[in-house]
Each structure stands twice: as structure tokens, then as C-alpha cells.
């Protein structure tokens, strides 16, 4: 069994979906196909949910009408007119979406809105495959994607639920299901957070002990730097699980931050491929270490730095625990941390509970908050053991660096800079680390 995930741009048009069909038809054996919503649809659904929460139903309904038209146009392009039943089903789904807006707002209703794009697209794609002679079985991910703990999904349980669910379904070489959606610990519809279809694919891959997982996007795999900002980047043919996990967590947009974790222990390789150039090699992520040393640079925006200063309490027994307990109570993860004799500096990427966190911290110490920062992450197997890594610190001559994390992992050095200096930092590191040492690329 293989698991293939196709993202929003891959299924963003009728031609894209036809291309996806060709890719799937060339893959031998049984396959589970995980689909995101069409490109841009989830952003519209987020708008609808926000308008719903504010009570602005008229504007929300206008966006629903726009999305309905987009999906009906897709049906017209893909499916012969005589197959009118799929159009009727899609119209009913949009009527259900409209009905949600006339309920009381809740987190459950918001999750139903946000996961709507995957539900409607999988219905359309399944029917298109059917009429184009690619037999398939459509699966409802809510029946088996029981993921109460986002950080530690029970893939064995998902596998058991899927196996049981398939007993009542037609056997097929192609199964189609929705990414992004899950059932939480209260058995309510919820999400795997933005970009979570990647995570769906690896959870399912681990659940069925897949031979491989393919994640199809619109870029030829991981690049050694961000091609949106830096010229002359190139895709990486191989990454270890650890390298890919570091890059994804610290901002590489090609992969959801938690994608790699479900498959590491089961040693299931992940292939990142480009839907529009399927012949390209892409990037293989596996336990194999093909080369040590520098591999890539990524950047994570939206970082808040918090400095906690206390002359009398910092070194007191239990003080650090009290500080970390504040973040734990507010379910806010810490990305970087450095300490001195009288101060702790740390970063977070989720400021939703910042005010409550600061209110508690001010009882212990003086607090300074700096917004609009970015973490620049330099990654490679055994990176800090390579003598040439020291060259990255030469940028301190030209760029003010707020924090440095060195030694927490032998595969990662992280720098905190103001976001206004991010692009300059990415370019400077690329010049200093890659150009003189092509053998490390």
C-alpha cells in the first residue's frame, strides 16, 4: 500500500486534477489518495468562519455562493453533463454549509466549516475518476482519523478503525479520502491545523504500514534555501528524517511541521514530488544519511521574543520550573531559549495567550517583549561538528542577531533576527555557507 497526498495547487484546476489522475494511474498496487481542498478554498472558509463568528452572515453567504460556483464550474469541466447526480450532491453539501451559519457559533461549527473544502473536492474527484475509468472508493476520514493528541497520534488505533471501516466498503486499488480533518478527544470534528493534509498522509501511512508516502506539491522537493527570497537555490535529493523535521518545524513551507514524526519509528520513506514535473527526482526523506554537514537553511516568521530578568530569583531553586509552568498552563510551546546569570530569553510562535502569560510572568520578574522576529535555521546531519559551520557566525559583523541556539541539536544552529532583516540574513548565509563549499550542498 502506498499513500499519495495532493495539495491545493495540485488540485486547483480541472487540468491539475487530470494530471493527478495520470500520476495515480501510473502507480502500481493499492493506494490511498489524500486530498486537500482546492487552492485558495480553505482561505475563503477561514473568512466565512470569521464572519460567522462576528454575525456577518450576508457577507459569509456571498463567499459561499462564490465557492459553490467555483466547484460547479469544476464539475462542468471534468464530468459529462449526463452525470447530474454529482452536481446535485455538491449543491446539497453547500446547502449544509449554509445551514451551519444559522446555528449558534461554536468551535465545532467552525471546524465543520474549515474542513468543508476537502469533503466537497474528494466527492468531485472520486466521481471524475469513476467516469474516466479509474475505479476508486471514497472514504470518510472522520470514520477513522481519531487523533485526540496532535503531537502523538495513535497510528495503530487509526489503522484498526480504518481496517474495520473498510469491511463495509467495496474493495479497490484506489481509495480517496480527505486530509486536514480529524476527530478529537471529545469525538468532535476538528482539524490537524493548516497544512495538515501532509500530516494526514503520514498518519495513514504509519497506520497501514505503507511501503512509501508521496507528497505532491508545486515545487521540486526541499530546496537548500527559500527560493522566494534567494537566487540560485537547488532541490535536495535526500534528507534524513531528522533534517526534514528540523527544516519543517523551522519554517520550510513545503511540509507540515509534524509530518515526519509518525513514520520515523516505522522507517517509511517520504517522497516530495512536483505534480507539474512528475519526472523530476524531488526529495527522498528516510533514515538513510547520504551526506553529513550543511544541507539547507529555512526561516520561521511570526516569532515573539520574551526576556525575563530577575536579579534575585533567577538562580533560585525552582524558579525556572515556575517560568516554564506558566507556558505549559497556557499550552504555548517555546522554540528557542538562552540564559545568562540574571536573565532568560525565549521565543514563542503562538501569541494567542501572550497577555495572560505576561500577566503571570510579571509577578516573578521584569519582562521585555519584542515582536516581529524570525528564526533562521541552518540544518545538516552533524552540522555543529563540521569546522566550516563557524562561517555562519561571520554574519554577526553585518546583521544584528538577537539570539543564537547552538548545541541543543548537533543537526541545527538557529539564529533569531528581526523579520525586517530576514531576507538579508538568508542571502548572507547562502553566500557564506554554500558558494565556497559546493561539496556540502
Backbone torsions as a table, in degrees:
resi	resn	phi	psi	omega
1	UNK	NA	133.1	173.4
2	UNK	-113.2	154.4	173.2
3	UNK	-118.8	126.3	179.4
4	UNK	-121.1	125.2	178.4
5	UNK	-112.2	134.8	177.9
6	UNK	-120.9	126.0	-175.8
7	UNK	-86.0	-179.4	-171.3
8	UNK	-57.4	-44.3	-179.7
9	UNK	-69.6	-30.8	178.3
10	UNK	-64.8	-30.8	-179.0
11	UNK	-116.5	31.6	-174.9
12	UNK	-85.6	-5.3	-178.4
13	UNK	-155.4	168.7	177.5
14	UNK	-62.2	-42.0	178.7
15	UNK	-63.7	-39.4	177.1
16	UNK	-61.0	-42.2	-179.0
17	UNK	-68.8	-36.9	174.8
18	UNK	-61.7	-39.8	178.2
19	UNK	-63.8	-41.5	177.1
20	UNK	-59.9	-42.0	178.8
21	UNK	-59.1	-41.8	-179.7
22	UNK	-64.9	-41.0	178.5
23	UNK	-61.9	-45.9	-178.4
24	UNK	-64.5	-41.3	-177.2
25	UNK	-65.4	-23.9	179.3
26	UNK	-83.3	-14.4	-179.4
27	UNK	-85.1	125.1	-179.3
28	UNK	-80.5	156.4	174.5
29	UNK	84.0	-175.5	-179.5
30	UNK	-77.2	145.4	-175.1
31	UNK	-142.1	142.3	166.4
32	UNK	-106.6	124.4	-179.7
33	UNK	-102.7	121.2	178.1
34	UNK	-105.3	124.8	-177.7
35	UNK	-116.3	139.0	166.8
36	UNK	-82.8	177.1	170.1
37	UNK	-71.1	164.8	173.8
38	UNK	-58.1	152.7	179.9
39	UNK	-53.3	129.2	176.7
40	UNK	87.0	-16.4	-174.3
41	UNK	-67.8	-43.2	-178.6
42	UNK	-63.4	-35.5	175.6
43	UNK	-59.9	-41.6	177.3
44	UNK	-65.7	-38.1	179.4
45	UNK	-66.9	-35.5	174.5
46	UNK	-62.0	-42.5	176.4
47	UNK	-59.6	-44.7	179.9
48	UNK	-60.3	-44.6	-179.7
49	UNK	-62.9	-40.8	179.2
50	UNK	-65.9	-41.3	178.4
51	UNK	-66.8	-39.2	176.4
52	UNK	-59.2	-44.8	-179.1
53	UNK	-63.4	-34.3	180.0
54	UNK	-84.1	-7.5	-179.1
55	UNK	83.6	12.7	-179.5
56	UNK	-91.6	75.4	-170.9
57	UNK	-75.0	-33.7	-177.6
58	UNK	-61.6	-45.1	179.2
59	UNK	-67.0	-37.6	177.6
60	UNK	-62.4	-40.8	-179.7
61	UNK	-67.1	-32.4	176.2
62	UNK	-63.5	-40.5	178.4
63	UNK	-67.7	-38.8	176.8
64	UNK	-59.5	-43.9	178.5
65	UNK	-61.3	-39.5	178.5
66	UNK	-63.3	-44.0	179.4
67	UNK	-66.5	-38.1	177.8
68	UNK	-61.0	-45.4	178.2
69	UNK	-60.2	-40.0	-179.9
70	UNK	-61.2	-43.2	-177.9
71	UNK	-76.5	-34.4	176.1
72	UNK	-67.5	-36.4	175.3
73	UNK	-63.0	-39.6	178.6
74	UNK	-61.9	-42.8	177.9
75	UNK	-60.5	-43.5	-178.6
76	UNK	-61.1	-33.6	-179.8
77	UNK	-78.1	-30.5	-171.6
78	UNK	-99.9	-31.9	-166.2
79	UNK	-122.1	130.4	179.4
80	UNK	-54.5	146.9	-171.7
81	UNK	-61.0	-27.8	-177.5
82	UNK	-69.8	-15.7	176.8
83	UNK	-88.0	62.1	-172.9
84	UNK	-72.5	-16.8	-174.2
85	UNK	-65.7	-31.8	179.4
86	UNK	-68.0	-36.4	176.9
87	UNK	-64.3	-40.6	178.1
88	UNK	-62.6	-41.6	180.0
89	UNK	-64.2	-41.1	179.9
90	UNK	-65.8	-41.8	178.0
91	UNK	-60.8	-39.8	178.2
92	UNK	-65.8	-37.6	177.2
93	UNK	-61.9	-41.4	179.0
94	UNK	-68.9	-31.9	173.9
95	UNK	-64.7	-38.2	176.6
96	UNK	-64.3	-40.2	177.8
97	UNK	-62.4	-43.4	178.6
98	UNK	-61.3	-38.2	-179.3
99	UNK	-65.0	-32.5	179.5
100	UNK	-58.2	-36.5	-177.8
101	UNK	-66.2	-14.4	-179.0
102	UNK	-104.8	14.2	169.9
103	UNK	-99.8	173.6	172.2
104	UNK	-72.1	139.0	178.7
105	UNK	-63.6	139.8	173.8
106	UNK	-155.5	167.2	176.9
107	UNK	-63.2	-32.1	178.9
108	UNK	-66.9	-45.8	179.6
109	UNK	-64.3	-36.2	177.0
110	UNK	-63.3	-43.1	179.3
111	UNK	-64.0	-36.6	177.2
112	UNK	-63.8	-37.7	177.2
113	UNK	-66.8	-48.6	-173.6
114	UNK	-65.1	-28.8	-177.9
115	UNK	-94.6	5.5	-176.7
116	UNK	-65.2	-37.5	-174.9
117	UNK	-59.4	-40.0	179.2
118	UNK	-68.3	-38.5	-178.4
119	UNK	-63.9	-46.3	-176.1
120	UNK	-72.5	-36.1	-178.2
121	UNK	-70.6	-41.8	-179.9
122	UNK	-62.3	-35.0	176.3
123	UNK	-61.2	-47.2	-178.8
124	UNK	-64.9	-46.6	-177.1
125	UNK	-65.3	-40.6	178.3
126	UNK	-59.1	-44.1	179.4
127	UNK	-67.6	-40.0	177.7
128	UNK	-61.1	-44.9	177.5
129	UNK	-58.3	-42.3	-178.5
130	UNK	-61.1	-48.9	-176.8
131	UNK	-73.0	-16.1	177.4
132	UNK	-102.0	21.6	171.8
133	UNK	69.1	29.6	170.8
134	UNK	-114.8	94.8	-176.5
135	UNK	-61.9	140.6	-177.5
136	UNK	-156.8	165.7	176.3
137	UNK	-126.1	125.6	-179.9
138	UNK	-86.4	128.7	-178.7
139	UNK	-114.3	144.7	175.9
140	UNK	-93.4	107.6	-175.1
141	UNK	-59.5	-25.4	-178.9
142	UNK	-65.9	-16.4	-179.7
143	UNK	-79.2	-19.5	-175.4
144	UNK	-136.8	-15.4	-179.1
145	UNK	-83.0	66.9	177.0
146	UNK	-85.8	102.1	-176.5
147	UNK	-130.0	80.2	179.1
148	UNK	-66.8	-33.3	-175.2
149	UNK	-113.6	107.4	-177.1
150	UNK	-62.0	-34.5	-176.5
151	UNK	-79.0	-22.7	-174.8
152	UNK	-142.7	71.9	-178.2
153	UNK	-65.8	141.5	177.3
154	UNK	-86.0	88.4	-175.4
155	UNK	-68.8	-28.2	176.9
156	UNK	-64.6	-40.5	177.6
157	UNK	-64.9	-43.6	176.9
158	UNK	-57.9	-41.5	179.1
159	UNK	-63.3	-42.1	178.9
160	UNK	-65.0	-43.2	179.7
161	UNK	-64.7	-39.8	178.7
162	UNK	-65.6	-43.7	179.3
163	UNK	-59.7	-43.7	179.1
164	UNK	-65.1	-42.4	-179.1
165	UNK	-62.8	-38.3	-177.3
166	UNK	-70.2	-17.0	179.3
167	UNK	-59.9	-30.9	-178.3
168	UNK	-100.3	9.6	-178.0
169	UNK	-111.9	150.8	175.6
170	UNK	-60.9	137.5	176.7
171	UNK	-69.1	143.1	-175.3
172	UNK	-155.0	158.8	171.5
173	UNK	-86.0	-14.7	-178.3
174	UNK	-130.1	116.8	174.0
175	UNK	-110.7	136.7	-179.8
176	UNK	-117.4	132.7	178.2
177	UNK	-146.0	173.6	-174.5
178	UNK	-92.6	138.1	168.4
179	UNK	-85.9	172.8	168.4
180	UNK	81.5	-33.1	-173.9
181	UNK	-90.4	149.2	174.9
182	UNK	-151.4	169.7	166.7
183	UNK	-105.9	134.0	-176.4
184	UNK	-91.7	-169.8	-174.7
185	UNK	-67.3	-17.2	176.1
186	UNK	-98.1	11.7	-179.1
187	UNK	62.7	30.2	178.4
188	UNK	-101.5	153.1	174.2
189	UNK	-64.5	132.4	179.1
190	UNK	-148.5	-174.4	-177.9
191	UNK	-122.8	165.5	172.6
192	UNK	-95.9	18.0	-178.5
193	UNK	72.6	165.4	-173.1
194	UNK	-58.3	139.5	-176.4
195	UNK	79.2	8.0	-170.8
196	UNK	-72.5	-6.0	177.5
197	UNK	-65.7	-32.3	172.7
198	UNK	-57.7	-45.0	-178.1
199	UNK	-65.4	-40.6	175.1
200	UNK	-54.3	-45.3	-176.0
201	UNK	-61.8	-42.7	-177.4
202	UNK	-78.8	-30.4	173.2
203	UNK	-62.4	-46.4	178.4
204	UNK	-66.6	-39.2	178.3
205	UNK	-59.5	-43.7	177.0
206	UNK	-67.5	-35.6	-177.4
207	UNK	-65.6	-37.7	-177.5
208	UNK	-101.5	6.3	-174.9
209	UNK	50.3	59.3	-178.4
210	UNK	-63.6	153.7	175.3
211	UNK	-74.5	-29.9	176.0
212	UNK	-163.7	163.4	175.9
213	UNK	-125.2	131.5	178.0
214	UNK	-115.6	126.9	176.8
215	UNK	-113.8	112.2	-174.4
216	UNK	-100.7	124.6	-178.4
217	UNK	-131.5	-154.4	179.6
218	UNK	-115.5	25.9	178.0
219	UNK	-141.0	149.4	-174.2
220	UNK	-79.5	57.0	177.1
221	UNK	86.2	-175.4	175.6
222	UNK	-63.3	135.2	171.9
223	UNK	-100.7	161.5	-177.4
224	UNK	-78.4	-4.7	171.4
225	UNK	-161.3	175.5	-175.7
226	UNK	-78.8	109.7	-175.6
227	UNK	-68.5	-11.9	176.1
228	UNK	-70.4	-24.5	-174.1
229	UNK	-121.0	-21.1	-171.8
230	UNK	-122.3	131.8	178.2
231	UNK	-81.6	158.2	173.6
232	UNK	63.2	36.4	170.4
233	UNK	-83.4	166.2	176.8
234	UNK	-145.9	153.3	178.7
235	UNK	-71.3	152.0	178.8
236	UNK	-99.8	129.4	-176.5
237	UNK	-75.4	-30.3	-177.5
238	UNK	-142.2	141.4	170.8
239	UNK	-138.0	148.6	171.6
240	UNK	-79.0	162.9	176.5
241	UNK	-54.5	-43.2	-176.3
242	UNK	-66.0	-42.2	178.4
243	UNK	-62.1	-46.5	-178.7
244	UNK	-64.2	-38.9	179.8
245	UNK	-63.7	-42.6	178.7
246	UNK	-62.8	-46.7	-177.8
247	UNK	-64.8	-40.6	-179.7
248	UNK	-67.2	-43.1	-178.9
249	UNK	-65.3	-37.3	-177.0
250	UNK	-97.6	38.3	160.7
251	UNK	108.8	-10.1	-179.9
252	UNK	-65.2	113.8	-169.4
253	UNK	-70.5	-14.6	-174.7
254	UNK	-68.9	-18.9	-172.7
255	UNK	-139.6	136.3	174.1
256	UNK	-60.8	140.2	-172.9
257	UNK	-55.9	-30.6	-176.0
258	UNK	-100.8	7.8	-172.8
259	UNK	-55.8	-42.2	-170.2
260	UNK	-74.4	-30.6	-168.1
261	UNK	-57.6	-39.6	-176.8
262	UNK	-66.1	-22.3	-170.8
263	UNK	-105.3	-5.3	-175.7
264	UNK	-61.5	-52.2	-176.5
265	UNK	-65.2	-26.9	-179.2
266	UNK	-95.3	0.3	172.6
267	UNK	53.4	48.5	178.7
268	UNK	-100.4	119.5	-177.3
269	UNK	-70.3	148.5	175.5
270	UNK	-115.2	133.6	176.5
271	UNK	-114.3	127.0	174.9
272	UNK	-99.9	120.1	-172.6
273	UNK	-130.3	159.0	179.3
274	UNK	-100.5	117.6	-179.0
275	UNK	-58.5	-31.3	-172.7
276	UNK	-92.2	-12.3	171.2
277	UNK	-135.5	68.7	-172.9
278	UNK	-62.8	-18.9	179.2
279	UNK	-75.3	-16.4	179.7
280	UNK	-66.9	148.1	-175.7
281	UNK	-64.8	-39.7	-175.2
282	UNK	72.0	-156.4	-178.7
283	UNK	-122.8	130.1	173.2
284	UNK	-98.5	127.4	177.4
285	UNK	-110.8	122.2	-175.1
286	UNK	-157.4	-176.4	177.2
287	UNK	-77.1	-11.0	-177.7
288	UNK	-72.1	131.4	175.2
289	UNK	-104.7	106.1	-175.3
290	UNK	-88.2	-25.0	-177.7
291	UNK	-160.2	138.5	178.9
292	UNK	-96.1	165.3	178.6
293	UNK	94.1	-168.1	-173.2
294	UNK	-55.3	132.7	176.4
295	UNK	-122.8	-50.0	-170.3
296	UNK	-159.1	166.0	178.9
297	UNK	-129.1	136.3	175.0
298	UNK	-138.3	167.4	-176.8
299	UNK	-136.6	139.4	179.7
300	UNK	-120.7	120.2	-177.7
301	UNK	-93.3	179.5	176.6
302	UNK	71.7	31.2	-176.3
303	UNK	-95.3	135.7	175.1
304	UNK	-111.2	127.2	178.0
305	UNK	-99.6	134.3	179.8
306	UNK	-124.3	123.4	176.7
307	UNK	-104.8	125.7	-177.0
308	UNK	-114.9	112.5	-173.6
309	UNK	-119.2	129.2	178.5
310	UNK	-151.0	109.8	-178.3
311	UNK	-64.2	-33.5	-171.1
312	UNK	-102.7	-17.8	-170.9
313	UNK	-115.1	-14.7	-170.2
314	UNK	-55.8	-43.7	-176.8
315	UNK	-91.0	3.8	179.7
316	UNK	-70.9	147.1	-179.9
317	UNK	-59.1	129.6	176.1
318	UNK	88.3	-7.5	-175.8
319	UNK	-66.4	-45.7	-179.6
320	UNK	-62.0	-38.0	178.0
321	UNK	-61.3	-42.0	179.7
322	UNK	-62.3	-39.2	178.5
323	UNK	-63.6	-49.7	-177.1
324	UNK	-67.7	-30.8	177.6
325	UNK	-62.6	-32.3	178.1
326	UNK	-61.3	-46.3	-179.9
327	UNK	-67.8	-36.2	178.7
328	UNK	-64.5	-43.3	-179.6
329	UNK	-61.2	-32.0	-178.3
330	UNK	-99.3	15.4	173.8
331	UNK	49.3	47.7	-178.4
332	UNK	-120.4	117.1	-177.6
333	UNK	-78.0	148.9	176.4
334	UNK	-102.8	131.1	-179.2
335	UNK	-89.2	-55.0	-177.6
336	UNK	-125.6	153.3	175.4
337	UNK	-150.5	137.4	171.5
338	UNK	-134.5	154.3	-179.1
339	UNK	-131.5	152.6	169.1
340	UNK	-131.0	-171.1	-176.7
341	UNK	-65.2	-31.9	-175.5
342	UNK	-125.0	4.5	-175.6
343	UNK	-146.4	152.3	171.0
344	UNK	-119.7	132.9	170.8
345	UNK	-116.5	133.4	179.8
346	UNK	-145.7	165.7	-178.5
347	UNK	-128.4	150.9	172.9
348	UNK	-132.7	155.7	177.3
349	UNK	-113.0	2.4	-178.9
350	UNK	-126.5	99.8	-174.2
351	UNK	-90.4	10.9	-174.2
352	UNK	-59.0	-35.6	-178.2
353	UNK	-106.2	21.3	-174.0
354	UNK	-61.0	-44.2	-177.5
355	UNK	-60.4	-43.1	179.8
356	UNK	-67.3	-38.3	177.9
357	UNK	-62.5	-47.0	-178.5
358	UNK	-64.4	-36.9	179.3
359	UNK	-60.1	-38.3	178.5
360	UNK	-75.0	-42.6	-176.5
361	UNK	-64.2	-32.5	-177.7
362	UNK	-65.7	-15.3	175.3
363	UNK	-74.2	-17.8	-176.7
364	UNK	-108.0	-27.7	-167.4
365	UNK	-162.5	173.0	171.1
366	UNK	-79.1	138.0	-175.6
367	UNK	-122.3	134.1	171.8
368	UNK	-123.1	132.3	-178.1
369	UNK	-118.9	132.9	177.1
370	UNK	-126.2	120.7	-178.6
371	UNK	-95.5	177.5	171.4
372	UNK	57.2	53.0	175.1
373	UNK	-115.6	166.3	177.8
374	UNK	-133.6	143.3	172.5
375	UNK	-97.1	124.8	175.1
376	UNK	-101.6	122.5	-174.1
377	UNK	-113.5	125.1	176.7
378	UNK	-107.9	124.0	-167.3
379	UNK	-128.4	143.9	171.5
380	UNK	176.6	149.3	179.1
381	UNK	-58.8	123.7	179.0
382	UNK	64.0	29.2	-172.3
383	UNK	-54.7	-47.3	-173.2
384	UNK	-72.6	-8.9	176.8
385	UNK	-90.0	-4.7	-179.9
386	UNK	-90.1	130.5	-175.3
387	UNK	-64.6	-30.0	-177.3
388	UNK	-73.6	-13.7	179.4
389	UNK	-59.8	-29.2	-177.6
390	UNK	-59.2	-19.3	-178.8
391	UNK	-63.6	-25.0	-178.1
392	UNK	-64.1	-26.6	-178.6
393	UNK	-74.2	-9.6	176.4
394	UNK	-65.2	-20.9	179.7
395	UNK	-68.5	-15.2	177.7
396	UNK	-60.8	-21.2	177.8
397	UNK	-67.9	-26.6	-170.9
398	UNK	-119.3	-21.4	-172.5
399	UNK	-127.4	128.2	177.0
400	UNK	-71.5	116.4	-180.0
401	UNK	-103.5	125.7	-174.4
402	UNK	-79.2	-39.9	-179.9
403	UNK	-147.8	155.7	173.9
404	UNK	-134.4	131.3	173.8
405	UNK	-112.5	113.9	-174.9
406	UNK	-136.9	120.5	176.4
407	UNK	106.7	-14.5	176.0
408	UNK	-64.8	-32.2	173.8
409	UNK	-138.1	141.4	178.3
410	UNK	-75.9	-6.6	-176.6
411	UNK	-105.5	5.6	-169.6
412	UNK	-151.6	133.3	166.5
413	UNK	-122.4	128.0	-177.2
414	UNK	-118.4	140.2	178.2
415	UNK	-122.5	139.0	175.1
416	UNK	-106.0	123.4	178.5
417	UNK	-132.8	159.3	171.6
418	UNK	-61.3	140.1	-176.6
419	UNK	-58.7	-30.2	177.9
420	UNK	-63.3	-19.1	178.7
421	UNK	-102.4	5.3	-174.2
422	UNK	-61.3	-52.3	-175.3
423	UNK	-63.3	-41.4	177.4
424	UNK	-60.0	-39.5	-179.7
425	UNK	-67.7	-44.9	179.1
426	UNK	-59.2	-43.5	-178.6
427	UNK	-68.2	-41.5	-179.1
428	UNK	-64.8	-42.8	179.0
429	UNK	-65.4	-40.3	179.4
430	UNK	-60.5	-43.4	-179.3
431	UNK	-65.3	-43.0	-174.5
432	UNK	-78.1	-34.0	-172.1
433	UNK	-96.5	-34.7	-174.9
434	UNK	-97.1	-45.6	-173.5
435	UNK	-62.1	-41.3	-179.8
436	UNK	-77.8	-11.9	-169.5
437	UNK	-136.5	63.2	-177.2
438	UNK	-59.0	-24.2	-178.4
439	UNK	-67.8	-15.6	-179.5
440	UNK	-93.8	0.3	-175.7
441	UNK	-81.5	NA	NA
